[in-house]
Amino acid sequence: MLGQRWKFPILWHLADEGPLRYNELKRGIPLITNIMLNINLKNYTFLDGESNANRRN
C-alpha cells in the first residue's frame, strides 16, 4: 500500500508531540515529500473511523 513507509514516523511524531501544524510535522520528518505527507494525513481516518488530522481554514 502506498505510504506505509511513513505511517509509523507520522504517528510517532503526533503521539510524542501532540497536535502539530503541517510544517512542524514536515520538519520532524525531513525525508518525506509534501505529496506523501498529504496522502498519509488524508488517509488517517482509519483510526476508530475518526480523523486525527484536523483541517483548519
PDB file of N, CA, C and O in Angstrom:
ATOM      1  N   MET A   1       0.840  -1.190   0.000  1.00  0.00           N
ATOM      2  CA  MET A   1       0.000   0.000   0.000  1.00  0.00           C
ATOM      3  C   MET A   1       0.883   1.250   0.000  1.00  0.00           C
ATOM      4  O   MET A   1       1.939   1.284   0.632  1.00  0.00           O
ATOM      5  N   LEU A   2       0.436   2.247  -0.705  1.00  0.00           N
ATOM      6  CA  LEU A   2       1.168   3.488  -0.846  1.00  0.00           C
ATOM      7  C   LEU A   2       1.323   4.191   0.498  1.00  0.00           C
ATOM      8  O   LEU A   2       0.343   4.389   1.217  1.00  0.00           O
ATOM      9  N   GLY A   3       2.540   4.563   0.831  1.00  0.00           N
ATOM     10  CA  GLY A   3       2.758   5.374   2.015  1.00  0.00           C
ATOM     11  C   GLY A   3       2.933   4.628   3.318  1.00  0.00           C
ATOM     12  O   GLY A   3       3.036   5.265   4.367  1.00  0.00           O
ATOM     13  N   GLN A   4       2.972   3.300   3.300  1.00  0.00           N
ATOM     14  CA  GLN A   4       3.139   2.557   4.541  1.00  0.00           C
ATOM     15  C   GLN A   4       4.479   2.854   5.199  1.00  0.00           C
ATOM     16  O   GLN A   4       4.613   2.729   6.416  1.00  0.00           O
ATOM     17  N   ARG A   5       5.455   3.239   4.418  1.00  0.00           N
ATOM     18  CA  ARG A   5       6.764   3.577   4.969  1.00  0.00           C
ATOM     19  C   ARG A   5       6.664   4.731   5.957  1.00  0.00           C
ATOM     20  O   ARG A   5       7.437   4.799   6.913  1.00  0.00           O
ATOM     21  N   TRP A   6       5.728   5.628   5.737  1.00  0.00           N
ATOM     22  CA  TRP A   6       5.643   6.852   6.533  1.00  0.00           C
ATOM     23  C   TRP A   6       4.646   6.767   7.671  1.00  0.00           C
ATOM     24  O   TRP A   6       4.588   7.673   8.502  1.00  0.00           O
ATOM     25  N   LYS A   7       3.872   5.718   7.729  1.00  0.00           N
ATOM     26  CA  LYS A   7       2.834   5.593   8.752  1.00  0.00           C
ATOM     27  C   LYS A   7       3.406   5.697  10.165  1.00  0.00           C
ATOM     28  O   LYS A   7       2.923   6.494  10.969  1.00  0.00           O
ATOM     29  N   PHE A   8       4.424   4.906  10.473  1.00  0.00           N
ATOM     30  CA  PHE A   8       4.996   4.906  11.809  1.00  0.00           C
ATOM     31  C   PHE A   8       5.633   6.253  12.179  1.00  0.00           C
ATOM     32  O   PHE A   8       5.345   6.775  13.256  1.00  0.00           O
ATOM     33  N   PRO A   9       6.491   6.836  11.323  1.00  0.00           N
ATOM     34  CA  PRO A   9       7.086   8.125  11.707  1.00  0.00           C
ATOM     35  C   PRO A   9       6.051   9.229  11.945  1.00  0.00           C
ATOM     36  O   PRO A   9       6.207  10.037  12.861  1.00  0.00           O
ATOM     37  N   ILE A  10       5.008   9.265  11.132  1.00  0.00           N
ATOM     38  CA  ILE A  10       3.981  10.301  11.311  1.00  0.00           C
ATOM     39  C   ILE A  10       3.247  10.096  12.627  1.00  0.00           C
ATOM     40  O   ILE A  10       3.089  11.032  13.411  1.00  0.00           O
ATOM     41  N   LEU A  11       2.799   8.865  12.866  1.00  0.00           N
ATOM     42  CA  LEU A  11       2.072   8.595  14.105  1.00  0.00           C
ATOM     43  C   LEU A  11       2.969   8.784  15.325  1.00  0.00           C
ATOM     44  O   LEU A  11       2.497   9.229  16.371  1.00  0.00           O
ATOM     45  N   TRP A  12       4.242   8.456  15.208  1.00  0.00           N
ATOM     46  CA  TRP A  12       5.195   8.637  16.305  1.00  0.00           C
ATOM     47  C   TRP A  12       5.289  10.116  16.684  1.00  0.00           C
ATOM     48  O   TRP A  12       5.215  10.466  17.862  1.00  0.00           O
ATOM     49  N   HIS A  13       5.452  10.977  15.682  1.00  0.00           N
ATOM     50  CA  HIS A  13       5.571  12.413  15.967  1.00  0.00           C
ATOM     51  C   HIS A  13       4.285  12.979  16.558  1.00  0.00           C
ATOM     52  O   HIS A  13       4.332  13.804  17.470  1.00  0.00           O
ATOM     53  N   LEU A  14       3.152  12.545  16.050  1.00  0.00           N
ATOM     54  CA  LEU A  14       1.885  13.050  16.578  1.00  0.00           C
ATOM     55  C   LEU A  14       1.638  12.565  18.007  1.00  0.00           C
ATOM     56  O   LEU A  14       1.125  13.318  18.834  1.00  0.00           O
ATOM     57  N   ALA A  15       1.996  11.323  18.300  1.00  0.00           N
ATOM     58  CA  ALA A  15       1.806  10.788  19.649  1.00  0.00           C
ATOM     59  C   ALA A  15       2.797  11.409  20.629  1.00  0.00           C
ATOM     60  O   ALA A  15       2.457  11.658  21.785  1.00  0.00           O
ATOM     61  N   ASP A  16       4.015  11.657  20.172  1.00  0.00           N
ATOM     62  CA  ASP A  16       5.064  12.172  21.039  1.00  0.00           C
ATOM     63  C   ASP A  16       4.898  13.656  21.339  1.00  0.00           C
ATOM     64  O   ASP A  16       5.115  14.093  22.469  1.00  0.00           O
ATOM     65  N   GLU A  17       4.514  14.430  20.328  1.00  0.00           N
ATOM     66  CA  GLU A  17       4.490  15.886  20.466  1.00  0.00           C
ATOM     67  C   GLU A  17       3.085  16.471  20.525  1.00  0.00           C
ATOM     68  O   GLU A  17       2.929  17.674  20.735  1.00  0.00           O
ATOM     69  N   GLY A  18       2.077  15.654  20.346  1.00  0.00           N
ATOM     70  CA  GLY A  18       0.704  16.158  20.367  1.00  0.00           C
ATOM     71  C   GLY A  18       0.347  16.816  19.043  1.00  0.00           C
ATOM     72  O   GLY A  18       1.006  16.573  18.031  1.00  0.00           O
ATOM     73  N   PRO A  19      -0.676  17.636  19.040  1.00  0.00           N
ATOM     74  CA  PRO A  19      -1.111  18.281  17.788  1.00  0.00           C
ATOM     75  C   PRO A  19      -0.004  19.152  17.198  1.00  0.00           C
ATOM     76  O   PRO A  19       0.629  19.944  17.896  1.00  0.00           O
ATOM     77  N   LEU A  20       0.207  18.986  15.911  1.00  0.00           N
ATOM     78  CA  LEU A  20       1.229  19.753  15.202  1.00  0.00           C
ATOM     79  C   LEU A  20       0.637  20.376  13.956  1.00  0.00           C
ATOM     80  O   LEU A  20      -0.278  19.827  13.344  1.00  0.00           O
ATOM     81  N   ARG A  21       1.161  21.511  13.595  1.00  0.00           N
ATOM     82  CA  ARG A  21       0.817  22.095  12.303  1.00  0.00           C
ATOM     83  C   ARG A  21       1.542  21.318  11.216  1.00  0.00           C
ATOM     84  O   ARG A  21       2.516  20.616  11.487  1.00  0.00           O
ATOM     85  N   TYR A  22       1.068  21.446  10.002  1.00  0.00           N
ATOM     86  CA  TYR A  22       1.616  20.693   8.872  1.00  0.00           C
ATOM     87  C   TYR A  22       3.129  20.863   8.763  1.00  0.00           C
ATOM     88  O   TYR A  22       3.857  19.874   8.673  1.00  0.00           O
ATOM     89  N   ASN A  23       3.607  22.103   8.771  1.00  0.00           N
ATOM     90  CA  ASN A  23       5.041  22.351   8.600  1.00  0.00           C
ATOM     91  C   ASN A  23       5.862  21.863   9.783  1.00  0.00           C
ATOM     92  O   ASN A  23       7.009  21.457   9.603  1.00  0.00           O
ATOM     93  N   GLU A  24       5.310  21.891  10.977  1.00  0.00           N
ATOM     94  CA  GLU A  24       6.017  21.347  12.134  1.00  0.00           C
ATOM     95  C   GLU A  24       6.216  19.840  11.975  1.00  0.00           C
ATOM     96  O   GLU A  24       7.287  19.306  12.265  1.00  0.00           O
ATOM     97  N   LEU A  25       5.174  19.174  11.512  1.00  0.00           N
ATOM     98  CA  LEU A  25       5.271  17.736  11.266  1.00  0.00           C
ATOM     99  C   LEU A  25       6.257  17.453  10.134  1.00  0.00           C
ATOM    100  O   LEU A  25       7.055  16.520  10.224  1.00  0.00           O
ATOM    101  N   LYS A  26       6.204  18.247   9.084  1.00  0.00           N
ATOM    102  CA  LYS A  26       7.110  18.079   7.945  1.00  0.00           C
ATOM    103  C   LYS A  26       8.557  18.252   8.380  1.00  0.00           C
ATOM    104  O   LYS A  26       9.416  17.487   7.940  1.00  0.00           O
ATOM    105  N   ARG A  27       8.858  19.228   9.226  1.00  0.00           N
ATOM    106  CA  ARG A  27      10.217  19.434   9.719  1.00  0.00           C
ATOM    107  C   ARG A  27      10.697  18.264  10.572  1.00  0.00           C
ATOM    108  O   ARG A  27      11.893  17.974  10.609  1.00  0.00           O
ATOM    109  N   GLY A  28       9.784  17.597  11.252  1.00  0.00           N
ATOM    110  CA  GLY A  28      10.137  16.456  12.086  1.00  0.00           C
ATOM    111  C   GLY A  28      10.463  15.212  11.291  1.00  0.00           C
ATOM    112  O   GLY A  28      11.107  14.298  11.805  1.00  0.00           O
ATOM    113  N   ILE A  29      10.028  15.163  10.041  1.00  0.00           N
ATOM    114  CA  ILE A  29      10.283  14.014   9.156  1.00  0.00           C
ATOM    115  C   ILE A  29      10.886  14.572   7.868  1.00  0.00           C
ATOM    116  O   ILE A  29      10.184  14.707   6.867  1.00  0.00           O
ATOM    117  N   PRO A  30      12.171  14.894   7.884  1.00  0.00           N
ATOM    118  CA  PRO A  30      12.760  15.641   6.767  1.00  0.00           C
ATOM    119  C   PRO A  30      12.771  14.927   5.416  1.00  0.00           C
ATOM    120  O   PRO A  30      12.800  15.602   4.388  1.00  0.00           O
ATOM    121  N   LEU A  31      12.750  13.610   5.372  1.00  0.00           N
ATOM    122  CA  LEU A  31      12.825  12.908   4.083  1.00  0.00           C
ATOM    123  C   LEU A  31      11.472  12.735   3.400  1.00  0.00           C
ATOM    124  O   LEU A  31      11.425  12.333   2.237  1.00  0.00           O
ATOM    125  N   ILE A  32      10.380  13.027   4.085  1.00  0.00           N
ATOM    126  CA  ILE A  32       9.053  12.844   3.489  1.00  0.00           C
ATOM    127  C   ILE A  32       8.744  14.008   2.546  1.00  0.00           C
ATOM    128  O   ILE A  32       9.079  15.159   2.826  1.00  0.00           O
ATOM    129  N   THR A  33       8.106  13.689   1.437  1.00  0.00           N
ATOM    130  CA  THR A  33       7.726  14.740   0.490  1.00  0.00           C
ATOM    131  C   THR A  33       6.367  15.308   0.884  1.00  0.00           C
ATOM    132  O   THR A  33       5.623  14.699   1.653  1.00  0.00           O
ATOM    133  N   ASN A  34       6.058  16.475   0.350  1.00  0.00           N
ATOM    134  CA  ASN A  34       4.758  17.087   0.621  1.00  0.00           C
ATOM    135  C   ASN A  34       3.620  16.187   0.151  1.00  0.00           C
ATOM    136  O   ASN A  34       2.598  16.067   0.827  1.00  0.00           O
ATOM    137  N   ILE A  35       3.796  15.567  -0.989  1.00  0.00           N
ATOM    138  CA  ILE A  35       2.744  14.700  -1.542  1.00  0.00           C
ATOM    139  C   ILE A  35       2.483  13.520  -0.612  1.00  0.00           C
ATOM    140  O   ILE A  35       1.332  13.213  -0.302  1.00  0.00           O
ATOM    141  N   MET A  36       3.554  12.859  -0.167  1.00  0.00           N
ATOM    142  CA  MET A  36       3.383  11.692   0.699  1.00  0.00           C
ATOM    143  C   MET A  36       2.792  12.082   2.049  1.00  0.00           C
ATOM    144  O   MET A  36       1.970  11.344   2.592  1.00  0.00           O
ATOM    145  N   LEU A  37       3.187  13.212   2.595  1.00  0.00           N
ATOM    146  CA  LEU A  37       2.623  13.658   3.868  1.00  0.00           C
ATOM    147  C   LEU A  37       1.140  13.959   3.711  1.00  0.00           C
ATOM    148  O   LEU A  37       0.334  13.584   4.563  1.00  0.00           O
ATOM    149  N   ASN A  38       0.775  14.636   2.619  1.00  0.00           N
ATOM    150  CA  ASN A  38      -0.639  14.936   2.362  1.00  0.00           C
ATOM    151  C   ASN A  38      -1.469  13.671   2.216  1.00  0.00           C
ATOM    152  O   ASN A  38      -2.537  13.548   2.815  1.00  0.00           O
ATOM    153  N   ILE A  39      -0.978  12.737   1.423  1.00  0.00           N
ATOM    154  CA  ILE A  39      -1.706  11.483   1.204  1.00  0.00           C
ATOM    155  C   ILE A  39      -1.917  10.753   2.522  1.00  0.00           C
ATOM    156  O   ILE A  39      -3.016  10.278   2.808  1.00  0.00           O
ATOM    157  N   ASN A  40      -0.863  10.665   3.318  1.00  0.00           N
ATOM    158  CA  ASN A  40      -0.954   9.945   4.579  1.00  0.00           C
ATOM    159  C   ASN A  40      -1.882  10.635   5.564  1.00  0.00           C
ATOM    160  O   ASN A  40      -2.662   9.965   6.242  1.00  0.00           O
ATOM    161  N   LEU A  41      -1.818  11.947   5.659  1.00  0.00           N
ATOM    162  CA  LEU A  41      -2.700  12.656   6.593  1.00  0.00           C
ATOM    163  C   LEU A  41      -4.170  12.519   6.182  1.00  0.00           C
ATOM    164  O   LEU A  41      -5.045  12.415   7.042  1.00  0.00           O
ATOM    165  N   LYS A  42      -4.438  12.519   4.896  1.00  0.00           N
ATOM    166  CA  LYS A  42      -5.809  12.342   4.426  1.00  0.00           C
ATOM    167  C   LYS A  42      -6.325  10.935   4.685  1.00  0.00           C
ATOM    168  O   LYS A  42      -7.528  10.732   4.851  1.00  0.00           O
ATOM    169  N   ASN A  43      -5.417   9.960   4.721  1.00  0.00           N
ATOM    170  CA  ASN A  43      -5.812   8.566   4.937  1.00  0.00           C
ATOM    171  C   ASN A  43      -5.879   8.176   6.410  1.00  0.00           C
ATOM    172  O   ASN A  43      -6.246   7.041   6.715  1.00  0.00           O
ATOM    173  N   TYR A  44      -5.547   9.056   7.313  1.00  0.00           N
ATOM    174  CA  TYR A  44      -5.533   8.679   8.721  1.00  0.00           C
ATOM    175  C   TYR A  44      -6.896   8.773   9.388  1.00  0.00           C
ATOM    176  O   TYR A  44      -6.992   9.073  10.578  1.00  0.00           O
ATOM    177  N   THR A  45      -7.935   8.521   8.632  1.00  0.00           N
ATOM    178  CA  THR A  45      -9.267   8.404   9.213  1.00  0.00           C
ATOM    179  C   THR A  45      -9.534   6.956   9.592  1.00  0.00           C
ATOM    180  O   THR A  45     -10.625   6.627  10.059  1.00  0.00           O
ATOM    181  N   PHE A  46      -8.532   6.076   9.393  1.00  0.00           N
ATOM    182  CA  PHE A  46      -8.713   4.651   9.675  1.00  0.00           C
ATOM    183  C   PHE A  46      -8.753   4.361  11.171  1.00  0.00           C
ATOM    184  O   PHE A  46      -9.230   3.296  11.561  1.00  0.00           O
ATOM    185  N   LEU A  47      -8.278   5.254  12.013  1.00  0.00           N
ATOM    186  CA  LEU A  47      -8.269   5.011  13.453  1.00  0.00           C
ATOM    187  C   LEU A  47      -9.643   5.305  14.037  1.00  0.00           C
ATOM    188  O   LEU A  47     -10.035   6.467  14.148  1.00  0.00           O
ATOM    189  N   ASP A  48     -10.368   4.272  14.406  1.00  0.00           N
ATOM    190  CA  ASP A  48     -11.696   4.384  15.000  1.00  0.00           C
ATOM    191  C   ASP A  48     -12.675   5.162  14.135  1.00  0.00           C
ATOM    192  O   ASP A  48     -13.676   5.669  14.642  1.00  0.00           O
ATOM    193  N   GLY A  49     -12.405   5.266  12.848  1.00  0.00           N
ATOM    194  CA  GLY A  49     -13.312   5.959  11.948  1.00  0.00           C
ATOM    195  C   GLY A  49     -13.308   7.465  12.120  1.00  0.00           C
ATOM    196  O   GLY A  49     -14.119   8.165  11.513  1.00  0.00           O
ATOM    197  N   GLU A  50     -12.389   7.973  12.954  1.00  0.00           N
ATOM    198  CA  GLU A  50     -12.317   9.413  13.180  1.00  0.00           C
ATOM    199  C   GLU A  50     -10.974   9.922  12.700  1.00  0.00           C
ATOM    200  O   GLU A  50      -9.970   9.213  12.770  1.00  0.00           O
ATOM    201  N   SER A  51     -10.958  11.126  12.223  1.00  0.00           N
ATOM    202  CA  SER A  51      -9.719  11.703  11.735  1.00  0.00           C
ATOM    203  C   SER A  51      -8.892  12.260  12.882  1.00  0.00           C
ATOM    204  O   SER A  51      -9.417  12.941  13.763  1.00  0.00           O
ATOM    205  N   ASN A  52      -7.611  11.972  12.869  1.00  0.00           N
ATOM    206  CA  ASN A  52      -6.688  12.561  13.837  1.00  0.00           C
ATOM    207  C   ASN A  52      -6.021  13.794  13.270  1.00  0.00           C
ATOM    208  O   ASN A  52      -5.278  14.482  13.969  1.00  0.00           O
ATOM    209  N   ALA A  53      -6.279  14.072  12.024  1.00  0.00           N
ATOM    210  CA  ALA A  53      -5.722  15.255  11.372  1.00  0.00           C
ATOM    211  C   ALA A  53      -6.858  16.229  11.116  1.00  0.00           C
ATOM    212  O   ALA A  53      -7.681  16.024  10.224  1.00  0.00           O
ATOM    213  N   ASN A  54      -6.895  17.279  11.899  1.00  0.00           N
ATOM    214  CA  ASN A  54      -7.945  18.284  11.742  1.00  0.00           C
ATOM    215  C   ASN A  54      -7.473  19.358  10.790  1.00  0.00           C
ATOM    216  O   ASN A  54      -6.345  19.841  10.884  1.00  0.00           O
ATOM    217  N   ARG A  55      -8.355  19.730   9.866  1.00  0.00           N
ATOM    218  CA  ARG A  55      -8.030  20.783   8.915  1.00  0.00           C
ATOM    219  C   ARG A  55      -8.614  22.089   9.406  1.00  0.00           C
ATOM    220  O   ARG A  55      -9.727  22.137   9.930  1.00  0.00           O
ATOM    221  N   ARG A  56      -7.842  23.146   9.228  1.00  0.00           N
ATOM    222  CA  ARG A  56      -8.301  24.490   9.590  1.00  0.00           C
ATOM    223  C   ARG A  56      -8.261  25.371   8.358  1.00  0.00           C
ATOM    224  O   ARG A  56      -7.339  25.274   7.549  1.00  0.00           O
ATOM    225  N   ASN A  57      -9.231  26.207   8.216  1.00  0.00           N
ATOM    226  CA  ASN A  57      -9.264  27.144   7.080  1.00  0.00           C
ATOM    227  C   ASN A  57      -8.564  28.414   7.431  1.00  0.00           C
ATOM    228  O   ASN A  57      -8.487  29.324   6.606  1.00  0.00           O
TER     229      ASN A  57
END
